[in-house]
Amino acid sequence: PCDLLGNSSRMTLKFRGIEGASRAALKTLFLQETIRNKVLMGGPIFPMAMHTELDVGLILDATLNAFGVIRQAIDSGDFERYLHCQVIEDVFGERYSHAPA
């Protein structure tokens, strides 16, 4: 339920809602689990030359673990049980969904 969009210098994860879990709930669980693994991700991903192999490994491990928890939550049939916080809201979607006048 997620696509990696962009190019190698600026990427983003775009979640798609599925039966039993909204797009926002999927993103919330992903963020919750990456934060639990000491990685804060919330928008675009900018790989940088300053990232060490240790940094990259930490990010990859946190990401893989988060997707593993998402898989467990989906398979359980009780997605909400895995969320330990409120589902995030899209604060910019409404603002940018309309063309300027």
Backbone bond lengths (Angstrom), bond angles and torsions (degrees), N, CA, C in turn:
res aa  C-N    CA-C-N  psi(-1)  N-CA   C-N-CA  omega(-1)  CA-C   N-CA-C  phi
1 P - - - 1.458 - - 1.525 112.98 -
2 C 1.336 116.66 28.09 1.459 120.21 -177.10 1.525 109.89 -147.82
3 D 1.315 115.79 140.27 1.462 121.83 175.95 1.518 108.59 -119.38
4 L 1.320 115.98 144.87 1.457 122.37 171.84 1.517 106.84 -97.65
5 L 1.330 116.57 117.65 1.455 121.88 -176.47 1.521 110.36 -114.78
6 G 1.310 115.85 155.46 1.452 120.88 175.86 1.507 111.58 109.55
7 N 1.322 115.07 -161.18 1.449 120.59 179.07 1.528 109.41 -122.24
8 S 1.297 117.38 -176.60 1.466 119.98 -172.66 1.524 114.24 -66.85
9 S 1.321 118.56 -14.90 1.461 119.64 179.64 1.532 113.53 -100.73
10 R 1.338 116.95 -13.64 1.469 120.21 178.36 1.522 108.03 -156.09
11 M 1.308 114.76 107.66 1.464 120.65 -177.92 1.523 109.81 -120.85
12 T 1.312 115.31 162.72 1.452 120.49 173.13 1.524 108.62 -148.32
13 L 1.319 115.22 152.35 1.465 121.44 175.64 1.519 107.79 -96.87
14 K 1.322 116.75 127.73 1.461 121.28 177.39 1.523 108.24 -114.77
15 F 1.320 115.12 111.15 1.459 120.72 -179.26 1.520 109.89 -85.17
16 R 1.323 115.99 146.62 1.464 123.31 176.11 1.525 108.02 -118.45
17 G 1.296 116.05 132.79 1.447 119.66 177.48 1.522 111.24 -64.03
18 I 1.309 115.49 150.51 1.458 122.22 177.67 1.518 108.08 -133.59
19 E 1.306 116.67 172.95 1.458 119.65 177.12 1.526 109.17 -61.26
20 G 1.326 115.59 122.32 1.464 120.59 178.86 1.514 115.15 94.23
21 A 1.346 117.83 -7.74 1.467 120.21 179.77 1.530 109.79 -154.36
22 S 1.308 115.86 122.21 1.465 120.54 178.09 1.524 110.32 -74.17
23 R 1.305 115.12 165.53 1.466 121.05 175.83 1.529 110.36 -56.30
24 A 1.333 116.24 -44.00 1.461 121.11 -179.45 1.533 111.40 -65.53
25 A 1.340 117.31 -38.42 1.470 120.20 178.97 1.527 110.63 -66.37
26 L 1.325 117.25 -40.30 1.469 120.55 177.76 1.523 110.74 -62.90
27 K 1.319 116.58 -45.73 1.466 120.49 179.13 1.528 110.61 -63.66
28 T 1.331 116.63 -40.95 1.460 120.56 179.14 1.518 111.07 -60.59
29 L 1.325 117.26 -46.05 1.463 120.06 -179.93 1.528 110.38 -64.48
30 F 1.323 117.29 -39.66 1.463 120.34 177.15 1.529 110.44 -59.58
31 L 1.324 117.03 -49.66 1.460 120.85 -179.93 1.525 111.34 -62.97
32 Q 1.315 116.94 -42.86 1.461 121.41 178.94 1.525 110.53 -56.39
33 E 1.317 115.71 -46.08 1.463 120.08 -175.79 1.528 113.16 -75.93
34 T 1.340 117.93 -34.06 1.469 117.74 176.08 1.527 109.89 -68.87
35 I 1.314 117.43 -38.76 1.471 120.59 177.02 1.526 109.79 -63.11
36 R 1.319 116.97 -41.22 1.467 120.61 177.79 1.535 110.44 -57.47
37 N 1.332 115.94 -29.11 1.465 121.63 179.75 1.530 112.39 -99.71
38 K 1.341 115.79 23.38 1.470 122.77 172.87 1.526 115.32 68.33
39 V 1.328 116.67 27.55 1.466 121.09 176.26 1.526 107.49 -127.65
40 L 1.322 116.01 124.15 1.465 121.56 178.71 1.520 108.48 -103.18
41 M 1.320 115.14 112.55 1.468 121.75 178.53 1.520 106.58 -128.08
42 G 1.311 117.15 137.59 1.438 116.74 -179.51 1.509 114.73 -148.37
43 G 1.279 117.63 -16.11 1.456 120.37 -177.67 1.509 109.40 -147.89
44 P 1.303 115.98 -133.07 1.463 118.33 179.28 1.532 111.51 -60.89
45 I 1.305 115.11 150.63 1.459 122.45 177.18 1.524 106.51 -107.65
46 F 1.309 115.81 120.87 1.458 121.36 -179.53 1.528 109.73 -115.67
47 P 1.328 118.68 93.72 1.464 119.07 175.06 1.533 108.95 -61.86
48 M 1.327 116.05 138.78 1.459 119.76 -176.81 1.519 110.75 -129.72
49 A 1.316 115.05 150.86 1.463 120.58 178.22 1.524 111.16 -61.85
50 M 1.320 117.46 -25.06 1.461 120.23 -179.64 1.533 113.23 -75.74
51 H 1.337 118.31 -13.99 1.458 120.46 176.67 1.522 109.03 -66.97
52 T 1.318 115.12 127.02 1.461 119.85 177.84 1.522 109.41 -84.13
53 E 1.320 116.45 169.88 1.470 119.78 175.13 1.525 110.10 -59.24
54 L 1.322 117.61 -35.29 1.461 121.46 177.49 1.528 110.58 -63.67
55 D 1.332 116.69 -44.17 1.474 121.17 177.48 1.525 110.80 -58.93
56 V 1.317 116.06 -49.38 1.464 121.15 -178.07 1.528 109.87 -61.85
57 G 1.317 117.10 -42.22 1.463 120.62 177.98 1.518 112.02 -61.83
58 L 1.342 116.81 -42.09 1.463 121.32 178.67 1.523 110.56 -62.72
59 I 1.337 116.49 -44.06 1.471 120.95 179.72 1.526 110.82 -64.33
60 L 1.327 116.69 -45.25 1.467 119.99 179.87 1.519 111.56 -64.29
61 D 1.330 117.12 -43.46 1.470 120.49 178.89 1.527 111.00 -62.21
62 A 1.326 116.78 -44.83 1.466 120.18 179.73 1.518 110.96 -62.84
63 T 1.330 116.29 -40.67 1.463 121.08 179.75 1.526 111.12 -66.02
64 L 1.324 116.90 -46.90 1.469 120.28 178.67 1.520 111.37 -62.16
65 N 1.329 117.01 -42.07 1.468 120.17 178.01 1.522 111.03 -62.79
66 A 1.333 116.81 -41.97 1.466 120.59 179.75 1.523 110.90 -62.27
67 F 1.332 116.62 -44.32 1.464 118.62 178.49 1.524 111.51 -66.90
68 G 1.326 117.42 -30.75 1.464 120.41 175.08 1.520 111.90 -64.07
69 V 1.338 116.56 -41.81 1.469 120.80 177.88 1.525 109.71 -67.04
70 I 1.326 117.42 -40.06 1.470 120.34 177.01 1.530 109.66 -59.36
71 R 1.311 117.15 -44.32 1.475 121.19 178.59 1.537 110.19 -59.67
72 Q 1.340 117.19 -45.28 1.468 121.18 178.56 1.529 110.53 -61.10
73 A 1.330 116.06 -43.27 1.467 120.36 -178.96 1.523 111.16 -63.37
74 I 1.315 116.82 -42.36 1.469 120.84 178.68 1.522 109.94 -65.09
75 D 1.325 116.59 -47.79 1.467 120.79 -177.77 1.521 112.62 -65.34
76 S 1.335 117.32 -27.43 1.465 120.59 -177.62 1.523 112.32 -70.71
77 G 1.345 116.49 -24.28 1.456 119.80 -175.99 1.522 112.53 79.26
78 D 1.323 117.94 1.37 1.469 122.80 179.70 1.522 108.86 -132.64
79 F 1.322 115.62 65.20 1.457 122.78 -174.16 1.526 112.36 -54.50
80 E 1.315 116.15 -44.53 1.472 121.24 -175.63 1.529 112.68 -58.26
81 R 1.311 117.43 -28.45 1.469 121.20 -178.86 1.528 111.21 -62.55
82 Y 1.312 117.69 -24.94 1.462 122.06 -177.73 1.529 112.81 -84.13
83 L 1.323 116.63 -15.36 1.465 120.45 -179.65 1.523 109.85 -84.78
84 H 1.318 116.70 128.72 1.462 121.99 179.80 1.526 111.20 -112.17
85 C 1.328 114.99 20.44 1.457 121.38 179.35 1.527 107.72 -154.64
86 Q 1.323 115.30 172.88 1.461 119.56 176.21 1.523 109.59 -70.56
87 V 1.307 115.61 149.25 1.461 120.86 175.77 1.526 107.91 -67.81
88 I 1.337 115.50 132.65 1.460 120.06 -178.91 1.522 110.25 -67.39
89 E 1.309 115.13 155.39 1.454 121.03 177.26 1.517 109.13 -111.01
90 D 1.307 116.07 147.04 1.456 122.01 177.24 1.524 107.95 -80.50
91 V 1.318 116.76 104.21 1.462 120.04 -175.99 1.521 112.99 -81.54
92 F 1.333 117.82 -17.15 1.454 120.00 -177.55 1.523 113.20 -105.69
93 G 1.311 118.69 -17.21 1.459 121.77 -175.81 1.520 113.45 -54.96
94 E 1.305 116.64 -49.03 1.466 120.84 -179.44 1.522 110.39 -65.57
95 R 1.309 115.78 -40.95 1.464 120.87 -177.68 1.526 111.93 -61.86
96 Y 1.313 116.60 -39.98 1.457 120.47 -175.18 1.530 113.85 -101.90
97 S 1.333 116.99 7.01 1.462 118.98 -179.02 1.538 111.81 -83.38
98 H 1.311 116.97 -12.27 1.463 120.79 -178.87 1.526 109.91 -110.44
99 A 1.302 114.76 140.31 1.473 119.73 177.51 1.522 108.82 -71.44
100 P 1.321 117.36 144.49 1.477 119.48 177.71 1.528 110.59 -61.59
101 A 1.303 113.75 147.05 1.479 119.54 179.93 1.490 111.70 -77.87
